């Protein structure tokens, strides 16, 4: 909630989004709330949420309290967006996520 107004301002100029979710169980509701806010903000801006270039990165997969990938995907995107497991501190999954958002942005640019 603290960053809501900042997020709205930042989203005005974006062409695509990498949503980085914390995989830890105690962060699930924060992730869900942030993703829901993202959907609302994009809709308010006149963007079609499911057509917007979004990639989800499930970070901190190495931690013992990380929820199963399928649980996180079910709560966040219902398999509507590409989703990558990551351990950012070891650069695992980071480049795959970046590559996917670049591909999606390229497709969007060539479609317009």
C-alpha angles and dihedrals in degrees: 000000000000092000099039097108091044092051092052091052094048093047092060091077103036127113095189141001137225105200108203112201124194105233095209115117094233090058096053097100091046089053093048092048093048092048091049090050089051091054091048094047093049091048091050088053091055095252122141102239099208092044094049116101103257128159123184122216118195102207132193093037090155095066119102093231093054112129119234113275093242092055092052093046091050092053097041112034115352087230093297095124133042109268129197132190113228146182098193095187088064095036090243111153093359098105092042089055092047092048092052095050090048090052091049092048090050091052091049093050094049091048091059 
